[in-house]
Amino acid sequence: MNEVIQNILTRRSIRTYKEDQISDADLNTILETAQFAPSGMSKQSWHFTAVQNKEKIEKLVSAIKEAMLKSSIEQYRKMGENPNFNPFYNAPTIVITAYDKNSLTKESDCAAALQDMLLAAHSLNIGSCWIHILALTGNDPNVRNVLTELGVPEDYSVYGTAVLGYNSKEEPKATPRKEGTINIVK
Ligand SMILES: Cc1cc2nc3c(=O)[nH]c(=O)nc-3n(C[C@H](O)[C@H](O)[C@H](O)COP(=O)(O)O)c2cc1C
């Protein structure tokens, strides 16, 4: 099996991270792969904000958790109340991926870029996880203020976040693949 296929098949979501930071060179490589993802009409409707400052990530996490407390969904309120809950799993790097609200293919462009980052990270032995929470809480006024402080453009909305760092536990196993999802017509 070639290395690219092997890399795709063995990537897993990592939810426990060491404190060690990833190198600037690796971060730049990962961000470059995001920029080279496919995008509708090559409009590249994405914007990436990589945050490696612990206090700034904590400030964002606090705002997110406060927003979760206001949710109509009980499960989110409970998560927001839990002092041990960190939506980014204490990863040392987060890459907030936002889209230009006026783009026709915004979500798809960002999804392709996020997947590129996860695969690039895995190929560099860096753990990663796709995190959805900012898609749900990114428009909360307090969360939005923190996003603006971090440099997420005002006319962009967060689609998802890639968290990056070194896995501190055993590599998780893939869940069994669902059957009946492929149809080949010849
Ligand atoms: C759109 C999307 C949103 C996700 N959001 C989260 C999330 O908020 N938190 C989390 O821990 N994992 C999240 N994940 C990761 C999935 O839980 C994970 O991909 C899935 O369980 C399969 O595991 P694997 O990535 O190890 O193959 C998300 C994945 C996708 C594609």
Ligand as a Chemical Component Dictionary entry (heavy atoms), coordinates in Angstrom:
data_LIG
# 
_chem_comp.id                   LIG 
_chem_comp.type                 NON-POLYMER 
_chem_comp.pdbx_formal_charge   0 
_chem_comp.three_letter_code    LIG 
# 
loop_
_chem_comp_atom.comp_id 
_chem_comp_atom.atom_id 
_chem_comp_atom.alt_atom_id 
_chem_comp_atom.type_symbol 
_chem_comp_atom.charge 
_chem_comp_atom.model_Cartn_x 
_chem_comp_atom.model_Cartn_y 
_chem_comp_atom.model_Cartn_z 
_chem_comp_atom.pdbx_ordinal 
LIG C1  C1  C 0 -17.938 17.596 10.959 1  
LIG C2  C2  C 0 -17.196 16.936 12.103 2  
LIG C3  C3  C 0 -17.317 17.443 13.375 3  
LIG C4  C4  C 0 -16.619 16.856 14.432 4  
LIG N1  N1  N 0 -16.688 17.426 15.675 5  
LIG C5  C5  C 0 -16.026 16.874 16.704 6  
LIG C6  C6  C 0 -16.039 17.497 17.980 7  
LIG O1  O1  O 0 -16.608 18.566 18.169 8  
LIG N2  N2  N 0 -15.378 16.886 18.988 9  
LIG C7  C7  C 0 -14.702 15.697 18.809 10 
LIG O2  O2  O 0 -14.124 15.191 19.767 11 
LIG N3  N3  N 0 -14.646 15.107 17.598 12 
LIG C8  C8  C 0 -15.280 15.664 16.545 13 
LIG N4  N4  N 0 -15.194 15.109 15.299 14 
LIG C9  C9  C 0 -14.388 13.897 15.102 15 
LIG C10 C10 C 0 -15.273 12.665 14.961 16 
LIG O3  O3  O 0 -15.865 12.358 16.202 17 
LIG C11 C11 C 0 -14.400 11.504 14.446 18 
LIG O4  O4  O 0 -13.914 11.828 13.168 19 
LIG C12 C12 C 0 -15.185 10.203 14.368 20 
LIG O5  O5  O 0 -15.533 9.753  15.663 21 
LIG C13 C13 C 0 -14.389 9.083  13.665 22 
LIG O6  O6  O 0 -13.149 8.867  14.333 23 
LIG P1  P1  P 0 -11.763 9.010  13.562 24 
LIG O7  O7  O 0 -11.612 10.452 13.157 25 
LIG O8  O8  O 0 -10.742 8.576  14.564 26 
LIG O9  O9  O 0 -11.819 8.116  12.367 27 
LIG C14 C14 C 0 -15.840 15.686 14.218 28 
LIG C15 C15 C 0 -15.719 15.188 12.920 29 
LIG C16 C16 C 0 -16.374 15.807 11.869 30 
LIG C17 C17 C 0 -16.166 15.294 10.465 31 
# 
loop_
_chem_comp_bond.comp_id 
_chem_comp_bond.atom_id_1 
_chem_comp_bond.atom_id_2 
_chem_comp_bond.value_order 
_chem_comp_bond.pdbx_ordinal 
LIG C1  C2  SING 1  
LIG C2  C3  SING 2  
LIG C2  C16 DOUB 3  
LIG C3  C4  DOUB 4  
LIG C4  N1  SING 5  
LIG C4  C14 SING 6  
LIG N1  C5  DOUB 7  
LIG C5  C6  SING 8  
LIG C5  C8  SING 9  
LIG C6  O1  DOUB 10 
LIG C6  N2  SING 11 
LIG N2  C7  SING 12 
LIG C7  O2  DOUB 13 
LIG C7  N3  SING 14 
LIG N3  C8  DOUB 15 
LIG C8  N4  SING 16 
LIG N4  C9  SING 17 
LIG N4  C14 SING 18 
LIG C9  C10 SING 19 
LIG C10 O3  SING 20 
LIG C10 C11 SING 21 
LIG C11 O4  SING 22 
LIG C11 C12 SING 23 
LIG C12 O5  SING 24 
LIG C12 C13 SING 25 
LIG C13 O6  SING 26 
LIG O6  P1  SING 27 
LIG P1  O7  DOUB 28 
LIG P1  O8  SING 29 
LIG P1  O9  SING 30 
LIG C14 C15 DOUB 31 
LIG C15 C16 SING 32 
LIG C16 C17 SING 33 
# 
